[in-house]
Structure formats: C-alpha cells, structure tokens
Amino acid sequence: MESPPLTIRNLTSVSLELKRLERFEPPQSPTSSGSGSGLANITNVTRSFTSLLGNATSPTSAKLAENAQSFSHEDVSHRIDPFKTLKTGIPTSAKGASETLRLIFESSGEKQRLDIPTPSGASTTLVPLTPNPRILLTAIYLAQYSHLTLFSSANLGCWMMFLKDETPLSALSIPGTHNSPTCHRALPSVRCQAVGVREQLDNGVRFLDIRVQPEHPEDPTKDGLVLVHGVFPISLTGNKYFRDLVKEVSAFLESNPSETVILSVKREGPGNHTDAQLSRKLRDHYAGDVHHWFTAPHIPTLAEARKKIVLLRRFALEDGLKEEWNGRGWCVDAEHWAYNTPNDTCHSGHVAVQDFCEVLETENIDKKIKYSEEHLERAACCVCPLPSQQADTHELPPVQPLYLNFLSASNFWKVGCWPEKIAAKLNPAIVDFLCRRHNELEGVGGPDGGQGRKDGDGSTGIVVCDWVGHNGDWDLVRCIVGMNAKLELRERQGGA
C-alpha cells in the first residue's frame, strides 16, 4: 500500500523551512530488508511510537552518509511556523519503501539534516550542518502515517532553567513516575519502574510518587518510614527507607539548583498507623527546613520552588499542623480524590486528577488510554497568565490546578495487566498522541477536528508514568518536557 505524503509538525519555538530533498537507495542490500519493512514489522512500528527524543538518540545513517549517492534531489521551500502542522504533499518514496529520504531544514540561517525512515526506528537528533547551532532539533518519524514531528532538544538535567521564575508549577509539562522507587526485585505488580530515582531525575523526571509506612508510629521521636507499595515492601531483599530517597533527591537539587522536585507522599503498608502520625514525623524529621522544602499550602512558582522539594500531601494532617502558615494548613493539598476516577478535583482545588487504575482486563487498556488523552487535553487548554499581563491589575489571577495524569494501572491477578505490560501498550500510545494530536487545532488528527477548542499553552500537566527508562528509552519523558516550548516562547515574547 502506498504511503501517504509527508506531514511535518513543528513543536519547537522557532520557524523552520524545509529547503532540500534528496533520495537514496538503501545503504543495505535489498534482500536484507525483505518483506519485514513497513507495517508488517510490528516491532519497529511499536518502537517508532516510543522513539521520541530518546536518551541515546541515533544519528542519521552513517553508512548512508559515507557510501550512498542520491538518485534524486530537489530544492524546495516549505515553511513550518512554531506549533504548526504542514501537509507537504511530498511522497515519502519514489522507487519503493526501502529508499531513504534526506531532508535539509533551515532556521535563522542554520541548517540541519535528517534521514527518514531512521535506521532503527528510534528518535533522531538532526545532524547540524552549521557549527555550534543555537538550537539542536530532535525528531520522531511515524512511518505508518508518514508523520514527522520536530522538537527542541532539552538538557534534561536542568530543563527548568529555561522557564521564568514567575511560572507556577501548574503551568508546566512535568514528567513523573508512579511508585517511583519500585525498581527492585519484588512481587508481581509491586515493581513499577525500570531504574532508580536518581537516574529518573537525571533524565528529566520532576514528580515522584512515594508510599510510606511509619516504622514506629507511636513514637514521634523515631523517623523511620519504610517505602512500600500497597501492603508490600518494594524490595524482596530488605526494607528501603524514605530517608535515603530524600538524600538522593537533595543531592540532585544541590547539583541542579534551577530545578525542583515534587514529592507526593501517601501512607500505605500493613499495621496500625495513622495519617496524623505520618504528618508529624514528616514535619519534625524531614520537611521542617523551609530552605530545602516547600510546605506552604499553595501551588508555588519556580522562584519559590527552585532547589527545594515541594511536598504534595496525600494524607490528613495532625490537628496542630492545621495551624501552620497562619492557620491555612500545611503543604499542597491532595488529600483525597475519588477512587478509580477518570476526572476529579481535590476539595482544596490544588489538584485535578485522572487515576483510572483498575484495568481488570486487557480490553480496558483502551479505556485507560482514552481517559489519559482526555486529561492531557484539559491541561493543554489552560493559558498561564504572564507578569506583563498582570501589570494593570492589583489582583492576581487564579492559579490553575496541577493536572495530575496517572498512566499507571494494574491487576495483580492477570499477567497481561501487570504494570510493565500495560506500560508497553500505554506509553507508546501516549507518545503517538503527543506527537500527532496533542493541542492540535487544525484538524490534522485533532480531537473533533480541532473545533470548539481553546488555544492554550499545550501543557501536559504532570504525567505519571510506569517503566520509563527501560533499556534506555526516555522517549515519553523527553516528549513531555518538549511540550513546554510554547510556554517558553510566550514568556520570551512577554505576552499571549
């Protein structure tokens, strides 16, 4: 079946122009690709979904660059403005599906090169043809749609440095992990992550979901908090402790002072203990230092949060802590939301949540994907008020809630619904959605053809993932971080 013409989506903050096309015979012999190319190769199709902005992005084909000669070349001029999608009408193949199409892009006089399809189906950093380019582009090519998405590469260790201090955390696109420290050998459905917390932070994650069990609940002088998932410990080789996790997070923030980490803490585990006991232990032994923890009962700006842990509480407060901050309470309040909800808002108004978690059968994974996409669009429609827009008023505009979007779900009793199995289907689907349809207003795959939608900042909110970083695949995390580009552009321009 003939592939559709090339579509290009520019999700960077700069205008791009496609300047030249070149077509090459495949660098490998025709027999090496055989009938496994295209849609028949399900593995490559799946990998292409999850190949956005990978941690070790692959260059364009070195073998092609060294040995092949183009059989066709053409100078063109296709301009793609920031956050726009262009149907180019360009066929992706002239002689057959195994050929390579080379694209030369230019921005502000700087040129970069991309070969599609990419050699491994992985995300690709474009090859700069100008020394020391001001912006380095990264791409994902979805072959089954002939759809190319271009992003700005981000330094994931300090991506928040490019956003202004006045930005509230609720305006950002923030990658998160569910049951973040559960990367150890554990019971089925207990393990939700492939790598440890420090590696997550180094690769862009800024929201950690933590469940703890007070070790000596009746003794307020004891600080022991065991990391758990439900009633189970997170490791079969011995207890892991909250204290060590906090040290890891603090060390990361010391090395990356432009950043902040949101720590969501919930009480779980067996035994008799209460939220009040947990809240007191946290206050007295961990989060009492306002120079390293943000515990005010409102959503902070980056200026308030940089180099600090922001404590988001999923527990009730001891009575004494309700008097903190001049009687307004303690911490960002996410104490309660409806169980298994596709969309709910905490009574505090601080958090709006999608947490449909009971995927009892594999058929329900599609329902989970639908709810996740809908919550992404709720976040995308929001517009962050900028300081320049507040100059003529003495009243601060209301801050939007943190849109908390859990991609996690499981069923302990069904292997096909364990966290890693669901993530293998859900994560690629969300990457595909973000590439082709998230905040798309012009009908190229957009919800309802883009009709009746508010043109927002395109934020994702906080997207809480399972099994990111598996085999070095940080595509979903990088995709989420890349969605901050529209807000960054508005902040640089100082207006809507």
Number of C-alpha atoms within 10 A of each C-alpha: 6 9 15 17 16 19 22 21 24 23 24 26 19 18 16 20 18 21 16 17 18 17 23 22 19 19 19 13 10 11 7 10 13 9 10 12 14 17 14 10 11 12 11 19 19 18 17 24 26 28 31 36 30 24 18 14 20 20 18 22 18 12 12 18 12 9 8 15 14 14 10 12 13 9 10 12 11 15 18 20 17 18 20 16 22 18 15 14 10 13 14 24 18 14 11 12 16 20 19 24 23 20 17 21 24 20 16 12 8 17 20 20 19 22 24 23 26 22 18 14 23 27 29 29 26 24 17 19 14 12 8 9 15 10 18 16 22 25 28 30 27 28 22 13 13 18 21 21 21 25 28 23 20 21 15 18 20 19 18 24 15 15 18 16 15 15 21 21 23 25 27 28 28 30 27 31 28 24 26 29 29 28 18 18 12 16 13 15 20 24 25 29 24 21 19 16 22 15 14 26 23 15 22 24 30 24 27 24 18 23 26 23 28 26 17 15 21 12 11 14 12 14 20 18 22 20 27 27 23 16 14 16 24 27 20 12 10 8 12 20 18 21 15 10 18 15 11 16 21 19 13 21 22 14 12 18 15 21 24 27 24 23 21 23 22 21 25 21 19 12 11 10 17 18 18 16 19 25 24 20 22 15 14 14 15 15 20 14 13 11 11 18 24 27 27 20 19 19 24 20 17 22 16 19 25 23 25 25 26 25 22 28 22 21 19 21 22 17 12 13 18 15 13 15 13 8 10 13 20 26 24 25 26 24 18 16 18 14 12 14 15 20 20 18 20 16 13 15 15 21 24 24 22 28 25 22 18 17 22 17 14 18 10 13 21 14 14 24 18 15 20 24 22 18 23 27 22 19 28 25 17 20 17 22 21 18 14 11 12 12 10 8 8 7 8 10 12 8 18 20 23 24 29 27 28 24 27 28 27 25 19 14 12 14 16 16 23 23 24 24 17 23 22 15 16 22 23 21 20 24 24 23 19 23 27 22 22 23 28 25 21 15 13 16 14 17 19 10 14 17 11 9 16 15 14 18 25 27 31 33 30 28 26 25 28 28 26 27 20 12 10 14 22 24 25 27 31 27 28 25 26 27 27 26 26 19 25 19 18 16 21 12 9 12 12 15
